[in-house]
Amino acid sequence: MTTTAGTSSASHHLSPAFPGRAPWGTASKLRAWQEGAMEKYIQEQPRDFLAVATPGAGKTTFALTLASWMLHHHVVQQVTVVAPTEHLKKQWAEAAARIGIKLDPEYSAGPLGKDYHGIAVTYAGVGVRPMLHRNRVEQRKTLVILDEIHHAGDSKSWGEACLEAFEPATRRLALTGTPFRSDTNPIPFVTYEEGNDGIRRSAADYTYGYGNALADNVVRPVIFLSYSGNMRWRTKAGDEIAARLGEPMTKDAISQAWRTALDPRGEWMPSVLRAADQRLTEVRKAIPDAGALVIAADQDSARAYAKLIREITGSKATVVLSDDTGASKNIDDFSASNDRWMVAVRMVSEGVDVPRLAVGVYATTISTPLFFAQAVGRFVRSRRRGETASVFLPTVPDLLSFANEMERERDHVLDKPKKQGEEDPYAESEKEMDEANREQDEDTGEQEQFSFEALESEAVFDRVMYNGAEFGMQAHPGSEEEQDYLGIPGLLEPDQVQLLLQKRQARQIAHSRKKPDEEADLLEMPAERRPVVSHKEMMELRRQLNGLVGAYVHQSGKPHGVIHTELRRVCGGPPAAEATAGQLRQRIAKVQEWATRMK
């Protein structure tokens, strides 16, 4: 067996002929990380190899180059690629064909045509007929490429089918941009190592994270633009609730405010789509073919967003509704066109390669780090130096946290921490409350007489996040402050982006400081001076206000409701349950003032 000598450093350059000229052609020039991963594999010759590379880094090129090397050096005789979706299965076959490896993406059963070097299938397809694929890998030496292998843990049956089908394989190459899952389902053919804390985590053989890829100009830096605003909705119990997206509130309230924001009938989505389209116009000055993508939660929302885009821009948006042949063609057509907008449901969140996508709108309530990373990965593929990506988000704590941790490398945790909820004293009680709510919904039909209904929403530009830092201040859509950020050039070096954001913020802070804090509206306050209040502190403020109102009831003889109504009339704002920390403190001061006067 021929191998290539050298070190395992990603920066080490191999010979121009690497990985060897195969009968069906030579792979194009590899990136440093791809060379490093190839070299490590060839030196060690493992049966199982897990390569973790950030979305957009070029996992497909690496895998197919390695497959070419194995076929050429007779390490294997055939290749099986397993992908998450029908579209990706065909995309793999097309990419393989470009370097002379012929994969059949339509294979269903029986002998494979002599012209083919292997097949491309989906995890679902393996799940249906695992023994068919086992027989194939037992008959000939096979390399199995498991693309986005975390999907093999999506269901117990898929994981078991992969184990059954590919256990006899000669070589297995697992690929992922996000090796972590929200659950603890083990991923087949992945090694787990126990840490000092007793928790087992996935161990990659080669890792190329977003931070490294950014430093190498392999991926684009991402500017996150966050929007908050006032929301009003009706719960399943029939209660009307108003709250401000981004203010401290319970998990249920955050979820409902988020759903309200994404409702196409409100004002939040049109405002954000309008802002995103303005950003796209600015980006296209430097990147003429730049495209934008809305990731929608469901098909009805996707259609409604496409209609809004038509009204805002005057141009039709490409709509991708399901993972079928027509959807794949729509994606391919959009990728090859100069059209501005595409709207899709989930399927474009992972693996689909549309390099010209540079602006995104995250319009789904999925809040797992895996999905978020894959969704943002659609916009980071760099084509030339200086390109930036822009992603518009609702101001939701989980999403802001994910955006600020883009460079953090994660592993799949197989075990839950033994002392759950230790850092959060409310975690256990919230879990019990969730169980109680679930039981109540199951046992009685009373809650079903109402359904959740989004009533009203408005958007407020909240902040910009870049490279783990936050910039800017809240501003109304269409304002000069918002335009300052939407107008950032689309072609800048990463340090230039940082410098420009700092200048924009300094200008806004200087303007906002003309007023003392107590006179300035929250909209005019810079992010660095906005009140940050924990859920526990909010509970304490409400308890303090209710205690003072209760004492004033005895002092004044007025009912609780009358006093709360009077406080709202004098101080402004929503009911106490939805009031901000500043509004609660103002009411506490006012009721204390009233009580003092009566003494």
C-alpha positions in Angstrom: 0.0 0.0 0.0 1.4 3.4 -1.0 1.4 6.2 1.5 2.6 9.7 1.6 5.2 10.7 4.1 5.0 13.9 6.1 3.9 15.5 9.3 0.3 15.7 10.5 0.2 19.5 10.6 -2.6 21.1 8.6 -0.2 23.8 7.5 2.3 21.3 6.0 2.0 21.3 2.2 2.2 18.0 0.4 3.5 17.4 -3.1 1.5 18.7 -6.0 0.7 15.2 -7.1 -0.9 14.4 -3.7 -3.1 12.2 -3.3 -1.8 10.5 -6.4 -3.2 10.5 -9.9 -6.2 8.1 -10.1 -7.3 6.5 -13.3 -10.4 8.7 -13.4 -8.6 12.0 -12.8 -6.8 14.1 -10.2 -8.4 16.0 -7.4 -8.2 19.8 -7.5 -5.8 21.7 -5.2 -6.7 21.0 -1.5 -7.0 23.5 1.3 -4.4 23.2 4.1 -6.9 21.5 6.5 -7.9 19.0 3.8 -4.3 18.2 3.2 -3.7 17.8 6.9 -6.7 15.5 7.4 -5.7 13.4 4.3 -2.1 13.1 5.6 -3.2 12.0 9.1 -5.6 9.4 7.6 -3.0 8.0 5.2 -0.4 7.8 8.0 -2.7 6.0 10.5 -4.9 4.0 8.1 -7.8 3.7 10.6 -10.9 1.7 10.0 -13.1 4.5 11.4 -12.3 8.2 11.0 -14.4 11.2 12.2 -13.7 14.5 10.5 -15.4 17.5 12.0 -15.2 20.6 9.8 -17.3 23.8 10.0 -20.1 24.2 7.4 -18.6 25.6 4.3 -15.1 24.4 4.8 -15.2 21.7 2.1 -16.0 18.3 3.7 -17.2 16.9 0.4 -14.0 17.7 -1.4 -11.9 16.1 1.4 -14.0 12.9 1.5 -14.1 12.4 -2.3 -10.3 13.1 -2.6 -9.8 10.4 0.1 -12.2 8.1 -1.7 -10.2 8.6 -4.9 -6.9 7.8 -3.1 -8.4 4.6 -1.6 -9.8 3.4 -5.0 -6.6 4.1 -6.8 -4.5 2.3 -4.2 -7.0 -0.6 -4.0 -7.7 -0.1 -0.3 -11.3 -0.4 -1.3 -13.2 -1.5 -4.4 -16.4 0.5 -4.1 -17.9 3.5 -2.3 -21.2 4.0 -0.5 -22.2 7.6 0.5 -25.0 8.0 3.1 -26.6 11.5 3.2 -29.4 13.0 5.2 -31.7 14.0 2.3 -32.6 13.1 -1.3 -31.2 16.4 -2.5 -27.9 15.9 -0.8 -27.6 12.3 -2.1 -27.8 13.7 -5.7 -25.5 16.5 -4.8 -22.9 14.0 -3.7 -23.3 12.0 -6.9 -22.8 15.2 -9.0 -19.7 16.2 -7.0 -18.2 12.8 -7.3 -18.8 12.7 -11.0 -16.7 15.9 -11.4 -13.6 14.1 -10.2 -14.4 10.8 -12.1 -16.1 8.8 -9.3 -19.4 7.5 -10.6 -22.0 7.0 -7.9 -25.6 5.8 -8.6 -28.0 8.1 -6.6 -31.1 6.1 -7.8 -29.9 2.7 -6.6 -32.6 0.6 -5.0 -31.6 -3.1 -5.2 -29.8 -5.8 -7.2 -26.4 -5.7 -8.9 -24.8 -2.3 -9.6 -23.9 -1.3 -13.2 -20.3 -1.9 -14.2 -19.8 1.8 -14.9 -20.4 2.8 -11.3 -17.9 2.9 -8.5 -20.6 2.9 -5.9 -23.9 4.3 -4.7 -25.4 7.3 -2.8 -28.3 6.6 -0.4 -30.1 8.3 2.4 -30.2 7.4 6.1 -33.9 6.7 5.7 -33.1 4.4 2.8 -30.6 2.4 4.9 -33.2 2.3 7.6 -35.7 0.6 5.3 -33.3 -2.1 3.9 -30.2 -2.5 6.1 -29.5 -6.1 5.0 -29.4 -5.1 1.3 -26.5 -2.7 2.1 -24.8 -5.2 4.5 -24.8 -7.8 1.7 -23.2 -5.2 -0.7 -20.4 -4.3 1.8 -19.7 -7.9 2.6 -19.3 -8.8 -1.1 -16.6 -6.2 -1.9 -14.2 -4.0 0.1 -16.2 -0.9 0.7 -15.6 2.7 1.9 -18.7 4.1 3.6 -18.9 7.9 3.8 -21.4 8.9 6.4 -22.3 12.5 5.7 -23.5 14.6 8.7 -23.3 11.4 10.7 -25.2 13.0 13.7 -28.4 12.2 11.7 -27.7 8.5 12.3 -28.8 9.2 15.9 -32.1 10.9 14.8 -34.0 7.7 15.5 -33.1 4.5 17.2 -34.0 2.5 14.1 -31.7 4.6 11.9 -28.8 4.1 14.2 -29.4 0.4 14.5 -29.8 0.1 10.7 -26.5 1.9 10.1 -24.7 -0.4 12.6 -26.2 -3.5 11.0 -25.6 -2.4 7.4 -22.0 -1.0 7.7 -20.5 -3.0 10.5 -18.6 -5.2 8.0 -17.3 -2.2 5.9 -13.6 -2.1 5.2 -13.4 1.6 5.9 -15.9 4.1 7.4 -15.4 7.9 7.0 -17.8 10.0 9.2 -18.3 13.7 8.4 -20.1 16.4 10.3 -20.0 20.1 10.8 -21.9 19.8 14.1 -21.0 16.6 16.0 -23.2 17.5 18.9 -26.9 16.6 19.4 -29.4 17.9 21.9 -30.2 14.4 23.0 -28.0 11.5 24.3 -28.6 9.1 21.5 -25.2 7.5 20.6 -24.0 8.1 17.1 -22.9 4.9 15.3 -19.1 4.4 14.6 -18.2 7.5 16.7 -15.7 7.0 19.6 -16.7 8.5 23.0 -14.1 9.4 25.6 -14.8 9.9 29.3 -13.6 13.3 30.7 -12.5 14.1 34.3 -16.1 14.9 35.1 -17.2 11.4 34.2 -19.1 12.5 31.1 -18.4 10.8 27.8 -18.0 13.1 24.8 -17.4 12.4 21.1 -13.8 12.3 20.0 -13.0 13.6 16.5 -9.9 12.3 14.6 -9.5 15.7 12.9 -11.3 19.0 13.7 -11.4 22.2 11.7 -13.5 24.7 13.5 -15.2 27.9 12.4 -12.5 30.0 14.2 -9.7 28.4 12.3 -11.6 28.5 9.0 -12.3 32.2 9.5 -8.6 32.9 10.2 -7.7 31.0 7.0 -10.3 33.0 5.0 -12.1 29.7 4.1 -15.4 31.0 5.5 -17.0 34.4 5.8 -17.4 36.3 9.0 -21.0 36.7 10.1 -22.8 39.9 11.2 -25.9 39.1 13.3 -28.6 41.7 13.3 -31.1 41.2 16.1 -34.6 42.6 16.3 -36.9 42.9 19.3 -40.3 44.6 19.6 -43.7 44.6 21.4 -45.8 41.4 21.0 -49.4 40.6 21.9 -51.0 37.2 21.8 -53.9 35.1 23.1 -52.9 31.9 25.0 -54.7 28.5 24.7 -56.4 29.4 28.0 -57.9 32.5 26.4 -55.7 35.0 28.2 -54.3 38.0 26.3 -50.7 38.7 27.0 -48.4 41.6 25.9 -44.6 41.4 26.2 -41.5 42.8 24.7 -39.3 40.3 22.8 -35.9 40.2 24.5 -37.1 41.3 28.0 -36.7 38.7 30.8 -39.6 36.3 30.9 -40.5 32.7 31.4 -39.6 30.0 28.7 -43.3 29.7 27.7 -43.6 33.5 27.3 -40.4 33.6 25.3 -41.7 30.9 23.0 -45.1 32.5 22.5 -43.6 36.0 21.9 -41.2 34.4 19.4 -44.1 32.7 17.6 -46.0 36.0 17.5 -43.0 37.8 16.0 -42.8 35.2 13.2 -46.5 35.4 12.3 -46.6 36.9 8.8 -49.8 38.8 9.6 -48.0 41.0 12.1 -45.6 43.9 11.5 -42.5 42.2 12.8 -41.7 40.0 9.8 -42.5 42.6 7.1 -40.2 45.1 8.9 -37.4 42.5 9.2 -37.7 41.3 5.6 -37.7 45.0 4.5 -34.4 45.6 6.5 -32.9 42.3 5.2 -33.7 43.3 1.6 -32.0 46.7 2.2 -29.0 44.9 3.5 -29.0 42.6 0.4 -29.0 45.7 -1.8 -26.0 47.0 0.0 -24.2 43.7 -0.2 -24.9 43.3 -3.9 -22.9 46.5 -4.6 -19.8 44.5 -3.8 -21.2 41.0 -4.5 -23.5 41.4 -7.5 -25.0 37.9 -7.5 -25.5 37.8 -3.7 -28.7 36.0 -2.6 -30.9 35.9 0.5 -32.7 33.1 2.2 -35.5 32.9 4.7 -35.5 29.7 6.8 -39.2 29.3 7.6 -40.9 27.0 10.2 -43.6 25.5 8.0 -45.0 25.5 4.5 -47.8 28.0 5.2 -45.4 30.5 6.7 -43.0 30.0 3.8 -45.7 30.9 1.3 -46.8 33.9 3.3 -43.2 35.2 3.6 -42.7 34.8 -0.2 -45.9 36.9 -0.7 -44.5 39.6 1.6 -41.2 39.6 -0.3 -43.1 40.0 -3.5 -44.9 43.0 -2.0 -41.7 44.5 -0.6 -39.4 44.0 -3.5 -41.7 43.6 -6.5 -39.9 40.4 -7.4 -40.9 36.8 -7.0 -39.0 34.7 -4.4 -38.1 31.0 -5.1 -40.0 28.8 -2.7 -38.7 25.4 -1.6 -41.4 23.5 0.3 -40.4 19.9 0.6 -37.5 17.5 0.0 -38.6 16.2 -3.4 -37.3 16.3 -7.0 -39.0 19.6 -7.7 -37.5 21.2 -4.6 -34.0 20.1 -5.6 -34.5 21.6 -9.1 -35.7 24.9 -7.5 -32.6 25.1 -5.3 -30.3 24.3 -8.3 -32.1 26.9 -10.5 -31.8 29.5 -7.7 -28.2 28.7 -7.2 -27.4 29.2 -10.9 -29.5 32.4 -11.2 -29.1 36.0 -10.2 -32.4 36.1 -8.3 -32.5 37.9 -4.9 -34.6 35.8 -2.6 -35.3 32.1 -1.7 -37.7 30.9 1.1 -37.4 27.4 2.4 -38.5 25.0 5.1 -35.7 23.3 7.0 -34.2 21.3 4.1 -31.9 24.2 3.2 -30.6 24.3 6.7 -28.0 21.6 6.2 -25.5 20.6 3.5 -27.2 22.3 0.5 -24.6 24.3 -1.3 -25.7 27.7 -2.6 -22.4 29.7 -2.3 -23.9 33.0 -3.3 -26.2 33.2 -0.3 -25.0 36.1 1.8 -28.1 37.4 3.7 -30.3 35.2 5.9 -33.5 35.6 8.0 -33.9 33.0 10.8 -37.7 32.7 10.8 -38.1 29.4 12.7 -38.6 28.6 16.4 -36.1 25.8 16.3 -33.6 26.6 19.1 -31.1 23.8 19.1 -27.4 24.7 18.7 -27.1 22.0 16.0 -29.8 23.5 13.8 -28.7 27.0 14.3 -25.1 26.2 13.4 -26.2 24.3 10.2 -28.6 27.2 9.3 -25.9 29.8 9.6 -23.6 27.5 7.7 -25.6 28.2 4.6 -24.2 31.7 4.5 -20.6 31.4 5.4 -19.1 29.7 2.3 -16.4 32.1 1.1 -15.8 32.6 -2.6 -13.3 35.5 -2.4 -11.5 37.4 0.3 -13.5 40.1 2.2 -17.0 38.8 1.7 -19.3 39.0 4.8 -22.5 37.3 5.7 -25.5 38.9 7.4 -28.1 37.0 9.4 -31.2 38.6 10.9 -32.5 37.1 14.2 -35.3 37.7 16.7 -34.0 38.8 20.1 -34.3 35.4 21.8 -31.8 34.5 24.5 -30.9 31.1 23.0 -30.2 32.5 19.6 -28.2 35.4 20.9 -26.1 32.9 22.9 -25.5 30.7 19.8 -24.6 33.8 17.8 -22.0 34.8 20.4 -20.5 31.3 20.5 -20.0 30.8 16.8 -16.3 30.0 17.2 -16.9 27.5 20.1 -16.1 23.9 19.2 -18.6 21.4 20.6 -18.6 17.7 21.0 -21.6 15.3 21.4 -22.2 14.6 25.1 -23.4 11.1 25.7 -24.2 11.5 29.4 -26.2 14.1 31.2 -24.5 15.9 34.1 -25.1 13.9 37.3 -26.3 17.0 39.2 -28.7 18.5 36.9 -30.1 22.0 37.7 -27.3 22.7 40.2 -26.5 26.1 38.7 -30.2 27.0 38.1 -32.3 26.8 41.3 -35.5 27.1 39.2 -34.6 24.3 36.7 -36.3 21.5 38.7 -39.4 23.5 39.5 -39.8 24.5 35.8 -39.5 20.9 34.8 -42.2 19.9 37.3 -44.4 22.7 36.0 -43.9 21.6 32.4 -45.0 18.0 33.5 -48.0 19.4 35.3 -49.0 21.5 32.3 -48.6 18.5 30.0 -50.7 16.3 32.2 -53.4 19.0 32.5 -53.5 19.3 28.7 -53.9 15.6 28.3 -56.4 15.0 31.0 -58.9 17.8 30.3 -60.3 19.2 27.1 -60.8 22.7 28.5 -57.7 24.2 27.1 -58.7 23.1 23.6 -61.6 25.6 23.3 -59.0 28.2 22.5 -55.9 28.0 20.3 -52.8 30.1 20.4 -53.3 33.2 18.4 -50.8 35.9 17.5 -52.6 39.3 17.7 -50.1 42.0 17.2 -46.3 42.5 16.6 -43.9 45.3 15.9 -40.2 45.3 15.2 -37.4 47.3 16.8 -33.8 47.1 15.7 -32.0 45.8 18.8 -28.3 45.2 18.3 -25.5 43.9 16.1 -23.4 40.9 17.2 -20.0 40.2 15.6 -17.1 38.2 16.7 -18.6 37.6 20.1 -19.1 41.3 20.8 -22.3 43.4 20.8 -22.8 46.8 19.2 -25.5 49.4 18.7 -28.6 50.5 20.4 -32.3 50.0 19.9 -33.9 52.0 17.1 -37.1 52.1 15.1 -37.2 50.4 11.6 -36.3 52.9 8.9 -34.5 55.2 11.3 -31.0 56.6 10.6 -29.6 54.4 13.4 -30.9 51.2 11.7 -29.7 52.4 8.3 -26.2 52.9 9.8 -25.9 49.2 10.3 -27.8 48.0 7.2 -25.4 50.1 5.1 -22.2 48.4 6.2 -20.3 47.4 3.0 -20.6 43.8 2.0 -16.9 43.5 1.1 -14.6 44.1 4.2 -11.8 42.4 6.0 -12.8 41.1 9.4 -10.9 43.7 11.3 -12.5 46.4 9.2 -15.9 45.1 10.1 -15.0 45.3 13.8 -13.6 48.9 13.4 -16.7 50.1 11.5 -19.1 48.7 14.0 -17.2 50.4 16.8 -17.3 53.7 15.0 -21.1 53.3 14.4 -21.7 52.5 18.0 -19.5 55.4 19.3 -21.5 57.8 17.2 -24.8 56.5 18.6 -23.5 56.5 22.1 -22.4 60.1 21.8 -25.8 61.0 20.6 -27.6 59.1 23.4 -25.5 60.6 26.1 -26.9 64.0 25.4 -29.8 62.9 27.7 -29.5 61.6 31.2 -30.5 57.9 31.6 -33.6 58.7 33.6 -34.9 60.9 30.8 -33.9 58.6 27.9 -36.3 56.1 26.5 -34.9 52.5 26.3 -35.0 52.8 22.5 -32.4 55.6 22.8 -30.0 53.8 25.2 -26.9 52.0 23.9 -26.6 48.3 24.5 -23.8 48.8 27.1 -26.1 50.7 29.4 -29.3 48.7 29.0 -30.6 47.1 32.2 -29.8 43.3 32.3 -32.1 41.6 34.8 -32.3 38.0 35.7 -35.5 36.0 35.9 -34.9 35.7 39.7 -34.5 39.5 40.0 -37.7 40.1 38.0 -39.6 37.7 40.4 -38.2 39.7 43.4 -39.3 43.0 41.9 -42.9 41.7 41.3 -43.0 40.3 44.8 -41.8 43.6 46.2 -44.4 45.6 44.2 -47.2 43.2 45.2 -46.2 43.4 48.9 -46.2 47.3 48.8 -49.6 47.3 47.0 -51.0 44.9 49.6 -49.8 47.2 52.4 -51.2 50.2 50.7 -54.6 48.4 50.4 -54.9 48.4 54.2 -53.7 52.0 54.4 -55.9 53.4 51.7 -58.9 51.1 51.7 -58.8 50.7 47.9 -58.8 47.3 46.2 -55.7 45.8 44.7 -56.9 46.1 41.2 -57.7 49.8 41.5 -54.2 50.5 42.9 -52.5 48.5 40.1 -54.6 50.3 37.5 -53.7 53.7 39.0 -50.0 52.8 38.9 -50.3 51.9 35.2 -52.1 55.1 34.5 -49.5 57.3 36.2 -46.3 55.4 35.3 -47.4 53.9 32.0 -46.6 50.4 30.7 -48.4 47.0 30.6 -49.7 44.9 33.5 -47.1 44.0 36.2 -46.7 40.4 34.8 -45.4 41.9 31.5 -43.8 45.0 32.8 -40.0 45.6 32.5 -37.7 45.9 35.4 -37.5 49.7 35.0 -41.3 50.0 34.9 -41.6 47.8 38.1 -39.1 49.9 39.9 -40.9 53.1 38.9 -44.2 51.7 40.3 -42.5 50.6 43.5 -41.2 54.2 44.0 -44.6 55.6 43.2 -46.5 53.4 45.7 -43.9 54.2 48.3 -44.4 57.9 47.6 -48.2 57.5 48.1 -47.8 55.6 51.3 -45.4 58.3 52.7 -47.9 61.0 51.9 -50.7 59.2 53.9 -48.7 58.9 57.0 
